[in-house]
């Protein structure tokens, strides 16, 4: 076989990140299900709906064998965000709210870029607040950046199966928020939908609520990126994983 016919070697990945909606991390069974997902070996993990007080997250970090954690406190018995990472990368907190964590990553190749974990407002008539938040986060940004998580919205009608059709204005508002920040959907491998409800064909509803989006500086920096959906029998959402 000539050299031109030989397969190109696959470059080693720089970093792996997983974002998951993992409600109820106070429950030992939830922790065990999370640990199964973390067998994929991500250096960075973003979690939403943790339902764990900030001062209890360090216990979760140790159980999951991570070196550092930043948490956004739970309100009552719902909500809560967490960002965990290993010493192979450095993460500096830029900002946070009940619905996002924004960090600056320095990876092992010396690249610097932003990673933002997003949890979209679950109430439909408040979701524009999520899009306004994205616009603010993108103001005057000059860095490569990637956003991922549970946006609680779809971009296109074919990202939903079952149930009532999504209103076009809701999807358009999401698309406009991405366009303003020059963020593009990174696609996916594996399962088409990331969330489901119902058990029978008549009641089943499936949607692609979870995704990763990034600007062109990020995709230029990592042209061989790959995004996958990880299915779990415990959680009603797939986790989103990307490799750089």
N, C-alpha and C positions, 0 to 999 in steps of 0.2 A: 504494500500500500504506500502510495506516495505521501509526502508530508502534507500536501494540499488536501488529501483525502482523509487524513487522520482527524479524529475528533479533537476539538479544542479542549484543553484542560479546564475543568470548572474551578473558578477562583474560590479560595476559602472564604466563608462568610465572615464579615466584620462583626456583626451583632445580630442577635435574635431578640425580638420583642413580642410579648403577648398582652393583649388587652381583653379583659373578660368581665362580664356582668355576673358577679358571684354573690347573690344575696344571702345574708345570714351567716357571716363568717364566725359568729359565736357558736355555731353548731359544729361539733366534731365531724359529722358526716360531710358537711360542706367543705371543711378543711381537707378531708381525705379526697374528695372529688377534685379540689383545686390541685392537690399534690399530684394527682394523675395527669392533669394538664401540664403541670410544670416539669414532667419527665422529658418534655421537648427541649429543656435546657435553655430557656431564655435568660439573657443577662439583665433585661429590664421587664418589669411586669406592671401593668396598669389595671386596677380593679375598681369597679363601681358597685353601688348598692351593697357596700360591705356590712352595714348595720352594726358597726363596731366603733366604740369610742376611740378617739385618737390615742389615749393613753394605753389602750389594749392592743394597738396594732403591733407593738414591738414583739408581743408574744406570737402573733401571726408571722412576723418576719423571721423570728428564730425557728419556728416550726417549719417554714418553707426554705430555710437555709439561705437567706439573703443577708447582705452586709448592712444595708441602709434602707430606711423607709421614710416617706413623707406622707402624712395623712390629712384629710379634710374631715372634720368631726361630723358624726351622724347627728341628725335632728330627730329627737324622739327615738323611734324604733326603725326609721327608714333613712335612706340616703347613705352618704359616706363614700369617700374616694381614697385610694391609696396608690402610691408609686414606690415600688421596691426595685433595688438594683444590686448587682454584685460588684466587687472591687475591680473587675476587668474594665469597667467604664466609670466615668465620673459624671455626675448629674448635679447641676446647680439650679435650685429653685428660682424661677422668675416671677411667677404669680400663681394664685389659686383662688377658687371660689367653690360654692357647693356643686358647681357643674363643670369644673375643669381643673386640671393641674398642668402647668406650663413649666417645662424644664429645659435647660441647655445641656446637651450631651457632648462629652469629649470621648470619642471611642479610641480603641487601641491603635488605630492607624493615624491618630492625630486629627481626625475630622471633627469639626464642631457644627452642631445643628440643633434645631429646636424639636422637641417632642411634646405634644399636647394631648393629654387624655381628656376625652369629652364624654359627658353624660347629658344627653339632650333632655330638656324638660318633658316629663311624661304627659303633662296636660296640654292638649292640642292648642287651646287659645293662648297659652303662654310660650309656645315654642319659638315665636319671633324673638323672645328674649335670648334664646340660644344663638340665633343667627346674629343678633346685635353683638353678643359677646364675641363671636368669631370675628366680626368686623373690627372690633376694638383690639383684639389680639393681633390682628394682621396690620394694624396701622404702623407705618414707618418701618415695617419689617424688611431687613436686608439679608436675612439668613436663610439657608435651606431649612424647611420645616415640614413636619408630617403630623397630622392629626388623626387620631383613631379612637374607636370606642363605640358606645351605644348612642347613636344620634337620635334614636326614637323617631326616625322619619325615613322615608324612601325618596329616591330621586325621580324614578320613573314608574309608571303603572305596572310594568312587567316585573317589578320587584315585589309584587304582592300577589298572593293566590288565596282565594276564599275571602269571605266576609264582604263588607261594603267597599265599593271602590274608593280610593283615596281622592280627595278633592284636588284638582289641578293646581289651584292657588297655593295649597300647602307644599306641594312638591316644587313648584316654581320658586317659592321663597327660599327653600333649601338650596336649589341650584344657583340662585342669585347670590346667596351668601358665599358659596364656593367661588363663583366667578369673580366677585369683587376682590377676593384674596388670591386669585389665580391658582386655586387649588383644584386638582383633578383627581377623580376616583382612580385608585390603584388596581382595581379589579380584584380577582380572587381565583383560587383553585378549590376543588372539592365541592362541598354543598352549596347550592345556589342561594338558599335562604338561610338566615341566621337566627330567626326567632319563629316559634310556633306555639299555637294554642289549640286545644281540642284534640280528641282522640279518634273520632269517626270521620269518614270522608265528608259527611254532611256538615259537621261542625268545625273541621280543621281550617285554621287560618295560618298562613306562613308569610313572612315578610323579611326583607333584607334591611334590618335596622342598624346593623353593626358593619363598620367599614373602616378603611384607611384612605386618607386623601393627602396629597402633598403638592408642593409647588415644583416648578421645573428645575430649580436649583438643587432640590433634594434628589429628584430622579436623575439629574445629570451626575450628581455625586455618587449615586448608587444605581447604575444602569442595569445591573443584574438582580435587582430586588425581586422578591417573590412574596405574595400574600396568600395565606391559606385560612380556611375556616375550620376550626376544631370543634367537633361535635362532642357533647357530653350528655350522658343519660341523666345526670343530676340537674343540670341547668337548662332552662328553656331558651337560653341564648347560646349560639356558638361563640367561642372566643376567636378573635382575629389575631393572627400571627404573621409577622413579616420578618424576612431575612434580608440583610444588606450585604 
